[in-house]
Amino acid sequence: MVRVYSHCGGFTQTNGYVVASDSGACVAIDAPGGMAEWLAEDGLRPTLLLLTHAHFDHVTEAARVKVEAGCQVQAFAAPNPDLTLEAAYAGMGIRVVPYEVDEPVTGGGVIPVGDLRFECFHVPGHSPDSICFYLPPSEPNSRPMLFGGDVLFQGSIGRTDFPHGDHDLLLQGIRDQLFGLPDDTVVFPGHGPATSIGIEKQTNPYVRLRG
């Protein structure tokens, strides 16, 4: 059985997740504020931290989680002040503790961790390094899962007014890549409540499929 645990932290109320299986596989996805303490308090020790993108609110504690959990980090790109938005919001005093990416993630790739196999979708538009991680059903009657970062939300999509944002590119990526997933896929977003691919295809005002 695969279990999903969630943590919401930081002033932007960002979601971080842990995916764990009965076989002992344990993977963290994103590292918002308070993530490291939450992992320790709940006795969760991931061997891998996957980052959906490098915006500061998703990587606030990436360095700390990497050290305290002793895990590897995989992401589309190494952090820099442009990707983390530290440069864009220099006047706000935003600072990300530097962290090292151990292995790059590419769209179309598969990341195996024990009995978990995460399929990777590169969906830029919100951020050029945005990656969505798809986990197929692990057993009969279980639902597929998508950890989408800030690409697709319940009734909304990621902002595209940040540096390197591209509204049309984001819409195209959602429709061409994510909407090809099964309708019952549970979407665990970077902010807000979970939703599903089927619901967003029918009701999301930005990208719903008509007809």
Residue pairs with C-beta under 8 A, 6 or more apart in sequence:
1 21
1 22
1 138
1 139
1 142
2 19
2 20
2 21
2 116
2 135
2 138
2 142
2 145
3 19
3 20
3 21
4 17
4 18
4 19
4 145
4 188
5 17
5 18
5 20
5 42
5 44
6 15
6 16
6 17
6 18
6 188
7 15
7 16
7 17
7 18
7 32
7 34
7 35
7 38
8 14
8 15
8 16
8 32
9 16
9 32
9 33
9 34
9 35
9 38
9 60
10 32
10 33
10 34
10 57
10 60
11 33
11 57
12 32
12 57
12 191
13 191
14 30
14 32
14 33
14 57
14 58
14 60
14 190
14 191
15 30
15 32
15 188
15 189
15 190
15 191
15 192
16 28
16 29
16 30
16 31
16 32
16 35
16 38
16 58
17 28
17 29
17 30
17 147
17 188
18 26
18 27
18 28
18 29
18 39
18 44
18 46
19 25
19 26
19 27
19 29
19 116
19 135
19 145
19 147
20 26
20 27
20 44
21 114
21 115
21 116
21 138
23 114
23 115
24 114
25 47
25 113
25 114
25 115
25 116
26 44
26 45
26 46
26 47
26 113
27 46
27 47
27 48
27 49
27 50
27 113
27 116
27 118
28 35
28 39
28 44
28 46
28 48
28 49
28 50
28 65
28 69
28 71
29 49
29 50
29 51
29 52
29 133
29 147
29 188
30 50
30 51
30 52
30 58
30 59
30 149
30 190
31 49
31 51
31 58
31 59
31 60
31 61
31 62
31 64
31 65
32 57
32 58
32 60
32 61
33 57
33 60
33 61
34 61
35 60
35 61
35 64
35 65
36 61
36 64
36 65
36 68
36 69
38 44
39 45
39 46
39 65
39 68
39 69
40 68
45 69
45 70
45 71
46 65
46 69
46 71
47 69
47 71
47 72
47 113
48 71
48 72
48 73
48 74
48 111
48 113
49 62
49 65
49 66
49 69
49 71
49 72
49 73
49 74
50 74
50 75
50 105
50 111
50 118
50 131
50 133
50 147
51 58
51 59
51 62
51 73
51 74
51 75
51 76
51 101
51 131
52 58
52 130
52 131
52 132
52 133
52 147
52 148
52 149
52 150
52 151
52 190
53 75
53 76
53 83
53 126
53 127
53 129
53 130
53 131
53 149
53 150
54 75
54 77
54 79
54 80
54 83
54 84
54 127
54 129
55 83
55 84
55 85
55 127
55 150
55 162
56 84
56 85
56 86
56 89
56 94
56 96
58 149
58 150
58 190
59 79
59 84
59 96
59 99
60 96
61 97
62 73
62 79
62 96
62 97
62 99
63 97
63 98
63 99
64 97
65 71
66 72
66 73
66 99
66 100
72 102
72 103
73 99
73 100
73 101
73 102
73 103
74 101
74 102
74 103
74 104
74 105
74 111
75 101
75 104
75 105
75 129
75 131
76 104
76 105
76 106
76 122
76 129
76 130
76 131
77 83
77 101
77 104
77 128
77 129
78 100
78 101
79 96
79 98
79 99
79 101
81 87
82 88
82 163
82 164
83 127
83 128
83 129
84 94
84 96
85 94
85 162
85 163
86 94
86 95
86 96
87 163
88 162
88 163
105 111
105 120
105 131
106 120
106 122
107 120
107 121
107 122
107 123
107 131
108 120
108 121
108 122
109 119
109 120
110 117
110 118
110 119
110 120
111 117
111 118
111 120
111 133
112 118
115 138
116 135
116 138
117 135
117 136
118 133
118 134
118 135
119 133
119 134
119 135
119 136
120 131
120 132
120 133
120 134
121 131
121 132
121 133
121 134
121 173
121 177
121 178
122 130
122 131
122 173
123 130
123 131
123 132
123 148
123 151
123 170
123 173
123 174
123 177
123 178
124 130
124 164
124 166
124 169
124 170
124 173
125 151
125 158
125 160
125 165
125 166
125 167
125 168
125 169
125 170
125 171
125 172
125 173
126 149
126 150
126 151
126 157
126 158
126 159
126 160
126 162
126 165
126 170
127 150
127 158
127 162
127 164
127 165
128 164
130 149
130 150
130 151
130 158
131 149
132 146
132 147
132 148
132 149
132 151
132 152
132 177
132 178
133 146
133 147
134 144
134 145
134 146
134 147
134 181
134 185
135 144
135 145
135 146
135 147
136 144
137 143
137 144
143 184
143 185
143 186
144 181
144 182
144 184
144 185
144 186
145 185
145 186
145 188
146 178
146 181
146 185
146 186
146 187
146 188
146 197
147 188
148 178
148 187
148 188
148 189
148 190
149 158
149 189
149 190
150 158
150 159
150 189
150 190
150 191
151 157
151 158
151 170
151 173
151 174
151 178
151 189
152 158
152 174
152 178
152 187
152 189
152 195
152 200
152 204
152 207
153 189
153 190
153 191
153 192
153 195
154 187
154 189
154 192
154 193
154 194
154 195
154 199
154 200
155 195
155 200
155 203
155 204
155 205
156 192
156 204
156 206
157 170
157 171
157 174
157 204
157 206
157 207
158 170
158 190
159 165
160 166
160 167
160 170
171 206
171 207
174 207
175 207
175 209
178 197
179 197
179 200
179 201
179 207
179 209
181 197
182 197
183 196
183 197
183 198
183 201
184 196
184 197
184 198
185 196
185 197
185 198
186 194
186 195
186 196
187 194
187 195
187 196
187 197
187 200
188 194
189 195
200 207
200 208
201 207
201 208
201 209
202 208
202 209
